[in-house]
């Protein structure tokens, strides 16, 4: 398993991205965002202010079960934040 993780590209998706705090932290560690979403227009506006390239990868919709998410990116890390600030990380092994 360690070999698989070591060979994976450091890419991630940010579900319910908010203003992009998870992205800020992961990018400091050398990770690259491939997909982000949220359902709140105000959060999208703040995210876009923080990241000028947001239009290339940000969707303003709920799409966890929808194929639109999976068709946008194949990522190595799926961080998911819940309302009570609990964060879980899921790695995707090819």
C-alpha positions as CSV (number, residue, x, y, z in Angstrom):
1,X,0.0,0.0,0.0
2,X,2.9,2.4,0.8
3,X,4.3,2.0,-2.7
4,X,0.9,2.8,-4.3
5,X,0.7,6.0,-2.2
6,X,4.3,7.0,-2.9
7,X,3.7,6.7,-6.7
8,X,0.5,8.6,-6.8
9,X,0.3,12.2,-7.9
10,X,-0.4,14.6,-5.1
11,X,-3.9,15.7,-6.4
12,X,-7.1,16.3,-4.5
13,X,-10.7,17.2,-4.7
14,X,-12.3,19.6,-2.3
15,X,-16.0,18.9,-1.6
16,X,-17.9,21.7,0.0
17,X,-14.9,23.8,-0.4
18,X,-16.2,26.9,1.4
19,X,-13.6,29.6,0.9
20,X,-10.8,27.1,0.2
21,X,-9.0,26.7,3.6
22,X,-8.4,23.0,2.9
23,X,-6.8,23.9,-0.4
24,X,-4.6,26.5,1.1
25,X,-3.1,24.0,3.5
26,X,-2.8,21.1,1.0
27,X,-1.1,23.3,-1.6
28,X,1.6,24.3,1.0
29,X,2.4,20.5,1.1
30,X,2.8,20.3,-2.7
31,X,-0.7,19.1,-3.5
32,X,-2.6,20.2,-6.6
33,X,-6.4,20.8,-6.8
34,X,-8.3,19.2,-9.6
35,X,-11.9,19.7,-8.5
36,X,-13.8,21.8,-5.9
37,X,-17.5,22.4,-5.3
38,X,-19.9,24.1,-2.9
39,X,-23.6,24.9,-3.0
40,X,-23.4,28.5,-1.6
41,X,-22.9,31.3,-4.1
42,X,-21.3,33.6,-1.4
43,X,-18.7,31.0,-0.6
44,X,-18.0,30.5,-4.3
45,X,-17.4,34.3,-4.6
46,X,-15.0,34.2,-1.7
47,X,-13.2,31.1,-3.0
48,X,-12.9,32.8,-6.4
49,X,-11.4,35.9,-4.7
50,X,-8.8,33.6,-3.0
51,X,-8.0,31.6,-6.2
52,X,-8.2,33.4,-9.5
53,X,-8.2,30.1,-11.4
54,X,-11.3,28.8,-9.6
55,X,-13.4,28.8,-12.8
56,X,-11.3,26.0,-14.2
57,X,-12.3,23.5,-11.5
58,X,-15.1,24.9,-9.3
59,X,-18.7,23.8,-9.6
60,X,-21.5,25.5,-7.8
61,X,-23.7,22.5,-7.2
62,X,-24.1,19.4,-5.0
63,X,-22.6,16.5,-6.9
64,X,-21.3,13.8,-4.6
65,X,-23.5,11.1,-6.1
66,X,-23.7,12.7,-9.5
67,X,-21.4,11.6,-12.3
68,X,-20.5,15.3,-13.0
69,X,-18.0,15.2,-10.1
70,X,-16.3,12.0,-11.1
71,X,-16.0,13.0,-14.7
72,X,-14.1,16.1,-13.8
73,X,-11.1,14.7,-11.9
74,X,-9.4,11.5,-10.9
75,X,-7.7,12.4,-7.7
76,X,-5.4,10.9,-5.1
77,X,-6.9,12.4,-2.0
78,X,-10.6,13.1,-1.1
79,X,-10.7,15.4,2.0
80,X,-14.2,15.8,3.3
81,X,-15.1,18.4,5.9
82,X,-18.2,18.1,8.0
83,X,-20.2,20.9,9.7
84,X,-18.6,20.3,13.1
85,X,-15.1,20.8,11.7
86,X,-14.4,17.1,11.6
87,X,-12.2,16.3,8.6
88,X,-11.7,12.9,7.1
89,X,-9.2,12.0,4.4
90,X,-9.7,9.2,1.9
91,X,-7.0,8.1,-0.5
92,X,-7.8,6.6,-3.8
93,X,-5.7,3.7,-4.9
94,X,-5.8,3.0,-8.7
